[in-house]
């Protein structure tokens, strides 16, 4: 049983023409260029003038518009609250 026949020793790699990053495919290179080298931000917040490169970042931002602290630490006596789940997770890692 030889792994060389299943996994070729040379894998196609694509180097970014704008930096030294090497990507595994043309599609991952396109994603890299869009997120690292382009300023296009097609995802716009409907509550303010902010815009983002992807839907996930927009979703995280919209959580910051909550009027109340929607997330709270469940450790007895802590009292930490936050507007975003990400901030609460960072609190748990620090605490």
MARBA-3410 file (N, C-alpha, C, O; in Angstrom, 1 decimal):
95
0.9,-1.2,0.0,0.0,0.0,0.0,0.9,1.2,0.0,1.6,1.5,1.0 ~ 0.8,2.0,-1.1,1.7,3.1,-1.2,0.9,4.4,-1.3,0.0,4.5,-2.1 ~ 1.2,5.3,-0.4,0.4,6.6,-0.4,0.8,7.5,-1.6,0.0,8.3,-2.0 ~ 1.9,7.2,-2.2,2.3,8.1,-3.4,1.3,7.9,-4.5,1.1,8.9,-5.2 ~ 0.8,6.8,-4.7,-0.2,6.6,-5.8,-1.5,7.2,-5.5,-2.2,7.6,-6.4
-1.9,7.4,-4.2,-3.1,8.0,-3.9,-3.0,9.5,-3.8,-3.9,10.2,-4.2 ~ -1.9,10.0,-3.2,-1.7,11.4,-3.0,-0.4,11.8,-3.8,0.7,11.5,-3.4 ~ -0.6,12.5,-4.9,0.5,12.9,-5.7,1.5,13.8,-4.9,1.0,14.6,-4.1 ~ 2.7,13.7,-5.2,3.7,14.5,-4.5,3.7,15.9,-4.9,4.1,16.8,-4.1 ~ 3.2,16.2,-6.1,3.1,17.6,-6.5,1.6,18.0,-6.6,0.9,17.4,-7.3
1.3,19.0,-5.8,-0.1,19.4,-5.8,-0.1,20.8,-6.5,0.8,21.6,-6.3 ~ -1.1,21.0,-7.3,-1.2,22.3,-7.9,-1.4,23.4,-6.9,-2.3,23.4,-6.1 ~ -0.5,24.4,-6.9,-0.6,25.6,-6.0,-0.6,26.8,-6.9,0.0,26.9,-8.0 ~ -1.3,27.8,-6.4,-1.4,29.1,-7.1,-0.9,30.2,-6.2,-1.4,30.4,-5.1 ~ 0.1,31.0,-6.6,0.7,32.0,-5.8,0.0,33.4,-6.2,-0.3,33.7,-7.3
-0.4,34.1,-5.1,-1.0,35.4,-5.3,0.0,36.4,-6.0,1.1,36.4,-5.6 ~ -0.5,37.1,-7.1,0.4,38.0,-7.7,0.7,39.3,-7.0,1.5,40.1,-7.3 ~ -0.1,39.5,-5.9,0.0,40.7,-5.1,0.8,40.5,-3.8,1.2,41.5,-3.2 ~ 1.0,39.3,-3.4,1.8,39.0,-2.2,2.4,37.6,-2.3,2.3,37.0,-3.3 ~ 2.9,37.1,-1.2,3.6,35.8,-1.2,2.7,34.6,-0.8,3.2,33.5,-0.7
1.4,34.8,-0.6,0.5,33.8,-0.2,0.3,32.7,-1.3,0.2,33.1,-2.5 ~ 0.4,31.5,-0.9,0.2,30.4,-1.9,-1.2,29.7,-1.6,-1.4,29.4,-0.4 ~ -2.0,29.6,-2.6,-3.4,29.0,-2.4,-3.4,27.7,-3.1,-2.7,27.4,-4.0 ~ -4.4,26.9,-2.6,-4.5,25.5,-3.1,-5.3,25.4,-4.4,-5.2,24.4,-5.1 ~ -6.0,26.5,-4.7,-6.8,26.5,-6.0,-7.0,27.9,-6.5,-6.8,28.8,-5.7
-7.5,28.0,-7.7,-7.8,29.3,-8.3,-9.0,29.9,-7.5,-8.9,31.1,-7.3 ~ -9.9,29.1,-7.1,-11.1,29.7,-6.4,-10.7,30.3,-5.0,-11.1,31.3,-4.6 ~ -9.8,29.6,-4.3,-9.3,30.1,-3.0,-8.4,31.3,-3.2,-8.4,32.2,-2.4 ~ -7.7,31.4,-4.4,-6.9,32.6,-4.7,-7.8,33.8,-4.9,-7.6,34.9,-4.4 ~ -8.9,33.6,-5.6,-9.9,34.6,-5.9,-10.5,35.1,-4.5,-10.6,36.3,-4.3
-10.8,34.2,-3.6,-11.3,34.6,-2.3,-10.3,35.4,-1.6,-10.6,36.4,-1.0 ~ -9.0,34.9,-1.6,-7.9,35.6,-0.9,-7.8,37.1,-1.4,-7.7,38.0,-0.6 ~ -7.8,37.2,-2.7,-7.6,38.5,-3.3,-8.8,39.4,-2.9,-8.6,40.6,-2.6 ~ -10.0,38.9,-3.0,-11.2,39.7,-2.6,-11.1,40.2,-1.2,-11.4,41.4,-0.9 ~ -10.7,39.3,-0.3,-10.7,39.7,1.2,-9.5,40.5,1.6,-9.5,41.3,2.5
-8.3,40.2,1.0,-7.1,40.8,1.4,-6.6,42.0,0.6,-5.9,42.9,1.1 ~ -7.0,42.1,-0.7,-6.5,43.1,-1.5,-7.5,44.1,-2.1,-7.1,45.1,-2.8 ~ -8.8,43.8,-2.0,-9.8,44.7,-2.5,-10.6,45.4,-1.4,-10.7,44.9,-0.3 ~ -11.0,46.6,-1.7,-11.7,47.4,-0.8,-13.3,47.3,-0.9,-14.0,48.0,-0.2 ~ -13.7,46.4,-1.8,-15.1,46.3,-2.1,-15.8,45.8,-0.8,-15.4,44.8,-0.3
-16.9,46.5,-0.4,-17.7,46.1,0.7,-19.2,46.1,0.4,-19.9,47.1,0.6 ~ -19.7,45.0,-0.3,-21.0,45.0,-0.8,-22.1,44.8,0.2,-23.3,44.8,-0.1 ~ -21.8,44.4,1.5,-22.8,44.1,2.5,-23.0,45.3,3.4,-22.1,45.7,4.2 ~ -24.1,46.0,3.2,-24.4,47.3,3.9,-25.3,47.1,5.1,-26.3,46.4,5.0 ~ -25.0,47.8,6.2,-25.9,47.8,7.4,-27.1,48.7,7.1,-26.9,49.8,6.6
-28.3,48.2,7.4,-29.5,49.0,7.2,-29.8,50.0,8.3,-30.7,50.7,8.3 ~ -28.9,49.9,9.4,-29.1,50.8,10.5,-28.1,51.9,10.6,-28.3,52.9,11.4 ~ -27.0,51.8,9.9,-26.0,52.9,9.9,-25.2,52.9,8.5,-25.6,52.1,7.6 ~ -24.2,53.6,8.4,-23.5,53.7,7.1,-22.3,52.7,7.0,-21.6,52.7,6.0 ~ -22.2,51.7,7.9,-21.2,50.7,7.8,-21.4,49.7,6.7,-22.6,49.4,6.4
-20.3,49.2,6.1,-20.5,48.1,5.1,-19.3,47.1,5.3,-18.3,47.5,6.0 ~ -19.5,45.9,4.8,-18.6,44.8,5.1,-18.3,44.0,3.9,-19.1,44.0,2.9 ~ -17.3,43.2,3.9,-16.8,42.4,2.8,-17.6,41.1,2.7,-17.7,40.5,1.7 ~ -18.3,40.7,3.8,-19.1,39.4,3.8,-20.3,39.5,4.7,-20.3,40.4,5.6 ~ -21.2,38.6,4.5,-22.5,38.6,5.3,-22.2,38.3,6.8,-22.9,38.8,7.6
-21.3,37.5,7.1,-21.0,37.1,8.5,-20.6,38.3,9.3,-21.0,38.6,10.4 ~ -19.6,39.1,8.7,-19.2,40.3,9.4,-20.3,41.3,9.6,-20.4,42.0,10.6 ~ -21.2,41.4,8.6,-22.4,42.3,8.7,-23.3,41.8,9.8,-23.7,42.6,10.6 ~ -23.5,40.5,9.9,-24.4,40.0,10.9,-23.8,40.3,12.3,-24.5,40.7,13.2 ~ -22.5,40.1,12.5,-21.9,40.4,13.8,-22.0,41.9,14.1,-22.3,42.2,15.3
-21.9,42.8,13.1,-22.0,44.2,13.3,-23.5,44.6,13.7,-23.6,45.3,14.7 ~ -24.4,44.0,13.1,-25.8,44.3,13.3,-26.2,44.0,14.8,-27.0,44.7,15.4 ~ -25.6,43.0,15.4,-25.8,42.7,16.8,-25.4,43.8,17.7,-26.0,44.0,18.8 ~ -24.4,44.6,17.3,-24.0,45.8,18.1,-25.0,46.9,18.2,-24.9,47.7,19.1 ~ -26.1,46.8,17.4,-27.1,47.8,17.4,-28.2,47.5,18.4,-29.1,48.3,18.6
-28.1,46.3,19.1,-29.1,46.0,20.1,-29.1,47.0,21.2,-28.1,47.5,21.6 ~ -30.3,47.4,21.6,-30.5,48.4,22.6,-30.1,47.9,24.0,-29.6,48.6,24.9 ~ -30.3,46.6,24.2,-29.9,46.0,25.5,-28.8,45.0,25.3,-28.6,44.5,24.3 ~ -28.2,44.6,26.5,-27.2,43.6,26.5,-28.0,42.3,26.4,-28.6,41.8,27.4 ~ -27.9,41.6,25.2,-28.6,40.4,25.0,-27.9,39.1,25.6,-28.5,38.1,25.8
-26.6,39.2,25.9,-25.9,38.1,26.3,-25.3,38.4,27.7,-24.7,39.5,28.0 ~ -25.3,37.4,28.6,-24.8,37.6,29.9,-24.0,36.4,30.4,-24.4,35.3,30.0 ~ -23.0,36.6,31.2,-22.2,35.5,31.7,-23.0,34.7,32.7,-23.7,35.3,33.6 ~ -22.9,33.4,32.7,-23.7,32.6,33.6,-23.0,32.1,34.8,-23.4,31.3,35.6 ~ -21.7,32.7,35.0,-21.0,32.4,36.2,-21.6,33.2,37.3,-21.7,34.4,37.2
-21.9,32.5,38.4,-22.5,33.1,39.6,-21.7,34.3,40.1,-20.5,34.1,40.4 ~ -22.3,35.5,40.2,-21.6,36.6,40.8,-20.8,37.4,39.8,-20.3,38.5,40.1 ~ -20.8,37.0,38.5,-19.9,37.7,37.5,-20.6,39.0,37.1,-20.0,40.1,37.3 ~ -21.8,39.0,36.5,-22.5,40.1,36.1,-22.1,40.7,34.8,-22.6,41.7,34.4 ~ -21.2,40.1,34.0,-20.8,40.6,32.7,-21.9,40.4,31.7,-22.5,39.4,31.7
-22.1,41.5,30.9,-23.1,41.4,29.9,-22.5,42.0,28.6,-21.5,42.8,28.7 ~ -23.0,41.6,27.4,-22.5,42.2,26.2,-23.6,42.2,25.2,-24.7,41.5,25.3 ~ -23.4,42.9,24.1,-24.4,43.0,23.1,-24.2,41.9,22.0,-25.1,41.7,21.2 ~ -23.0,41.3,22.0,-22.8,40.3,21.0,-22.3,39.0,21.6,-21.7,39.0,22.7 ~ -22.6,37.9,20.9,-22.2,36.6,21.4,-20.7,36.5,21.3,-20.1,35.8,22.2
-20.1,37.1,20.3,-18.6,37.0,20.1,-17.9,37.7,21.4,-16.9,37.1,21.8 ~ -18.4,38.8,21.8,-17.8,39.4,23.0,-18.0,38.6,24.2,-17.1,38.5,25.1 ~ -19.1,37.9,24.4,-19.3,37.0,25.5,-18.3,35.8,25.5,-17.8,35.5,26.5 ~ -18.1,35.3,24.3,-17.2,34.2,24.1,-15.8,34.6,24.5,-15.0,33.9,25.1 ~ -15.4,35.9,24.1,-14.1,36.4,24.4,-14.0,36.5,25.9,-12.9,36.3,26.5
-15.0,37.0,26.6,-15.1,37.1,28.1,-14.8,35.7,28.7,-14.0,35.6,29.6 ~ -15.5,34.7,28.2,-15.3,33.3,28.8,-13.8,32.9,28.6,-13.3,32.2,29.5 ~ -13.2,33.2,27.5,-11.8,32.8,27.3,-10.9,33.5,28.2,-9.9,32.9,28.7 ~ -11.1,34.8,28.5,-10.3,35.6,29.4,-10.5,35.2,30.9,-9.6,35.2,31.7 ~ -11.8,34.9,31.2,-12.1,34.7,32.6,-11.7,33.3,33.1,-11.9,33.0,34.3
END
